[in-house]
Amino acid sequence: MRVEQSVRTIDNPLTIVGTSTLDCPADLVLAFGARYQLENSGWLREVVRQHPGAVVAGCSTAGEISGNSVLDGAVVCTAVKFERTAVQGSHVHVKAAEDSRDAGRRLAKSIDHRDLVHAFVLSDGLNVNGSELVKGLTEELPGDVTVTGGLSADDDRFEKTIVLWKGEALTSNVVIIGFYGHSLRVGYGSLGGWDPFGPERLITRSRGNVLYELDSRSALGLYKTYLGDQAAGLPATGLLFPLALRDDETETAVVRTILAVDDAEQSMTFAGDVPEGARARLMKANFDRLIDGAAGAARTSYEALGSSSPELAILISCVGRKMVLKQRVEEEVESVREVVGERAVMTGFYSYGEISPFTPSARCELHNQTMTVTTLSEV
């Protein structure tokens, strides 16, 4: 595997960072960047021209990861040439959040399943129900194919998110990248690090990813009570207090992030399903546990590779973690570096949701407020 990483800022064109081992056109280019950088995509068309035949994909972010650094307002392009692995990609348009499951099915069917070993997915972050998207994907993909990825972001503005496909900036779209061939080793892990507080409550009224009532009371009203003065900053301040969900059959909770609030409806829209009958509890940040969670996700991903050392690590962390960690945000990236080693090229972004199983034995799910690490190596 040969890799070259470049960074583009407002003041500077794409510039190679670190040591490049790429001496030919790439098979895959991942571009993660600020929305306004991606909307001005003339530079991206040049990337497409330099790598004819490559799958060129990416998305808008709430922060970009390059090596051990977390950037803001930049673009990080990572070009990869595989030795024994083929890459294929596709995309679908999502008409509305209610179409998410069907979009997942269509997306899974849009790529060849022969010799497929892993699928990496990048989705619109505002107009897609991420958990329904994942259900559709896993229903149609072969059972032995692993899936990771994330939802695009728009800093803490929640206005518009973008997915890139072949040099074009698209809205309300989802991209899938398929990796083919059994020389590729893929590891993945996803962990959070938030602490629960307050009582556990029953979701008594919801529809898909829209929550109306907890314990037969206005969910938005309860949320505002807990947030106090910070309620005026919703939905952004809701990132600091995500919701943990579990059903009576499951001890492991999944975490959901607020995307929007509706004062007239007294409702909150989340990145994934909040089903009636599930139990919900507010979460708050624990700095050290957030960083430990990032390291734990990296360890799970690294160990899944067996005897191979990672050559590429794709980190997807939630915007809420970045808001909480603030100037300490690079500590979670550095904790991943300590696990994957200096050989791995690290890229990634801060998202509105993460797609991954918790561990290699678990089913794929949408997560919020986690650090998800996907590691790749060829043998």
N, C-alpha and C positions, 0 to 999 in steps of 0.2 A: 504494500500500500504506500503510495506516494502522496504527500499532502503539502499544500501551500495555503497559508492564511494571509489575508490582506485586510486592512482597516481603512475605511473612508470616513472622514469627518467633514464638517461644514466648510472648513478652511483648506482641506487637503484632499487630493484625489486618492483612489485606492493605492495603498502602499503596503508592500509585503512586510510582515512582521515575523521575527524569529528566523529560523532556518527553513528554506524551502527545499523539498526533495522532488518537486514536480518539474519534469523536463519535457512534457508533452501535454496535449489537451486532456482535460479531466473527463471522467465519467459522470461525476456528480459535483455540483456546486450548491452549497447551502449559504444563503444570504439572510442574515438576521439584522434588522435595523429599525431606526426611528421611522414613524409613518411618513413624515414629510420628506425624508430622504428617499424612501421607496417610491413615493408618488412622482418624484423627479427622476424618472427611470432611464434617462439617456445614457448614463454611465453603465446601467445594467445591461442595456442592449449591446454594449461593447464587450461585456463579460460573456454574453451568449455568443458573440462573434468569435471570441478567442477560444471558446470551447465547443466547437461544432459537434452536435450529436450528444452532448451532455444533458443530463437532467438538471435543470437550473430551477431551484425552488427556494422558498423562504417565507418570511412573514414579518409583520410589524411587531414591535416589542415594547416593554416597559423598562428596557435596559439590555445591553448586549454583553456577552461574555467572550473574551479573547484571552486565552491563556489563563493567568491568575487574576486578570483585571476585569472589573465591571465598568462598562462605559455607558454614557448617556448621550443620545443624539447622534450616534455614529452608525455605521454599517460594518458588520464583520462578515467577510466572504471566506469560506473554506472550500477549496477545490481539492477533489480526491480522485486519484487514478488507482483503480484496483488491479491487482495482478491476476486474480482467478475468480473474480466476482462480477456478475452482470447486474446492471441497474435498469429499472424501468419505472416510469411514473405516469400518473394520470390525475385528472381533477374533475370535480362535479360542482355544479351550482346548487345551493340550498335555497329553496324558495322562501321558507319560513322555519322557525324553530320546530314546528310540528312535523316538518319534513325530514328531520335529522336522522331518524332511524332508517328511513328509505334511502336517504343520501348515503349512509354508511354501507348499505347493501349494494347500491349502484357502484360506489367507489371500489368495494372489494371485488366486484365482478369485472371491473374495468381493466384489471391487470391479469397477466397470465399466472396461473397457480402452479405450473410445473416447475419444480426445483426451487420454489419460493421458500425462503427461510425466515425472512423478517420483513415487516411493513412499518415504515415510519410515516406518521400522519401529522400534517399541519392544517389547522382549521381556523376559519373565522372565529373570533372570540366573543362576539356580541349577539349574533343572529342564529347561533347553533346551540342546541341542547347537547352538551358534550357527552353525557352518559347515554343518551339515546343513539348518538352517533357511534359510540363504542359498541353498543349492543348490535347495531346493524352490521358493523364491520366483522365482529366475531361470529355472527350467524352465518356469514358467507365465506369467510376465509377458512382454509384447512385448519384443523384443530391443533396441528403441530407448528403453526406459524405464529410467531410472537409479534406483538404490536406495541409500539411506544410512540410518543409524540407530544403535541401540546396545542393549546389554543393561543392564537395571536393576541397581541395586546396593543394598547394605545396610551402608554404611561398610566396616569391615574385619571385620565379625562373621560374614558368610556364613551367616546363619540363615534369612532369609526376604526375598524381594524382591516388589515390587508393581508392577503396571501399572494405570494409570487408564484407565477408559473411561466417559464420560458420568456422571461424579461417583461412580463406584463403584471401590473398591480391590479389584483381582482378583489372585489368585495363579495361577501356571502358565498364563498367558495371553500372547498376542502381539497387538499392535495394529498395523494398517497405516493410513497416511494417504495418500490419493492426491491429487495436484495435477493439475488439468486446464486445458488451454488454452495456446496457443502464445505468449501474451504473457508467460509466466513464463520467466525465465532462471534456471537452477540451476547452481551450481558446487560442486565437492567436491574434497577432497584429504585424504590420510591419511599421516602420517609418524611415525616413532618417534624414534630417537636413542640407542639402547642399543648398547653395545660387547660383542662376543662375548669369551668367555674359556674356557679349558679346551679339551680335544680335541672334535672332532666325533664323535658316536657314532651307531650304527645302531639304529633302533627294531626290536627283534627280537620283541617281543610286546606287542600292544595290542588293544583292542576299542572301536571308535568313538572316544570322547573319553577313554577310560580307558587309562592307560599302565602296563604291568607291568615290561617289561625293556628295558634299553639294553645293547647288546653282550652279550646273554644274561646280564646281571646285574640284580639288583633295581634298578629305576629309583628307587624311594623311598630305598633304601639309599645309592645314589650321590648323590642330591640332599642327603640329610642329611649326608653326608661333606663336601660343598662348603659347606653352610650352617653347619656347626660348632655353636656355642652357639645360633645363631638357629633351629636345627631345631625346638626346643621350641615355637616360636611358629607352626608350620605350621597351617593353610594361609596365614595372613596374611603371614608373613615370606617365603613363596614369591613374593609379588608383587615383592619386591626383586630376584629372580633368575628372570626369565621364561625360557622355552625358545623358541629360534628353530628353525623347521622348514623344510627344503627337500627336494625330490626331485631325482633325477639330471637331470631335464629342465628344472629351473627354477633360475635363479641368485638370484632375489628370494625371500627367506625371509619366511614369516609367523610371527608371534610368538604364543605361547599362554601363558595365565595359569592357574595352579592354582586350582581351586575347592574341592577337598576331598582329603583323604588317608585311606587305609585301612591301618592298620598290620597288621591281620590278613591282608589280601590282598596287602600290600606294593605297593599301587597308588596312583596319583595320578589324579584326575579333572580334566580341563582344560575350558576354555570352548568348545573346538572340537575337531575330529578331530585325532588324533595317529596317522596311519596306519603300519602295519608297512611297513618298507622305506624310510621317510623317514629323513633324517639330522637329528639334533638337536644343538643346542649351547646351553649356558647363556649368558645375557646379564647384564650388570651396567650400572649407571647411569653416565652421563656428563652432569653437570649442564648444561654449556653446549650439548651436542648435543641434549638433551631440549628445551631452549628453542628452539634453532635448528630442530628438527623441527616444533615447533608453528608457527613462522613459515613454514616451507616448505610445510606443509599449507595454510595460509592463502593463500599466494601462488598455489599450484596452483588452489585454489578460486576466488580472485579473478580470475585470468587466464581461467578458463573462461567467465566472464560476458561476455567481450568488451568492448564499449564501455559496459556498464552498471555502475554502482556498486552494491555490495550494500546492500539495505535491511534485511535480517535475516540474521544469522549464527548458526547453531546449532553450538555447540562440544561435542564429546563426547570427553573425555579419560579415560584409564584410572586407576583408583584407585591402581595401583602407582606411577604417575608422581607422584601427589599425596603418597604416602608418602615417596618419595625426595626430592622438591623441598622438602617441609615449608614453612618460612616463605617460601621463594622461589616457591611455587606460582603466585602471581599474575603472576610474570614471564612464564610461558608464555601466559597470557591477554592480558597487555599486548603481547606480541609479535604476537599475532593482530590486536589493535586497530591497531597500527602499519601493518599491511598493508591491512585492510579499510576503514580510515578512520573518522572520527567520525560519519558519517551512519548507519552500520549499528547497529541495536539488537542487542546480543549476549546470548544466553541459552545454556543448556546444563547439562551435569552431568558428574560423574565416575562411571565405569561399570565393569562387569565385562567389557566387550567392545565393540568398535566395528565398525560395518558400513559398508563403503565400498570402492570401487575405490581403489587407490593413486593413480591418475591417471585423467583422462578416457578414456584409451585402454585401460585395464586392465579385467579382469573384477571384478565385485563379490566381496568376500570378508569373512569375519570376521577382525578383527585384535584383538590385545591389546597394551596398553602403547603405543598410538599416541595422537596428537591428531588427531581427524577434524573437519574444518570443512565444513559445508554452508552455502552462501550463496544467498540468494534475492533476486530483483529483478524488477519488472514493467516492461515497455516498451510 
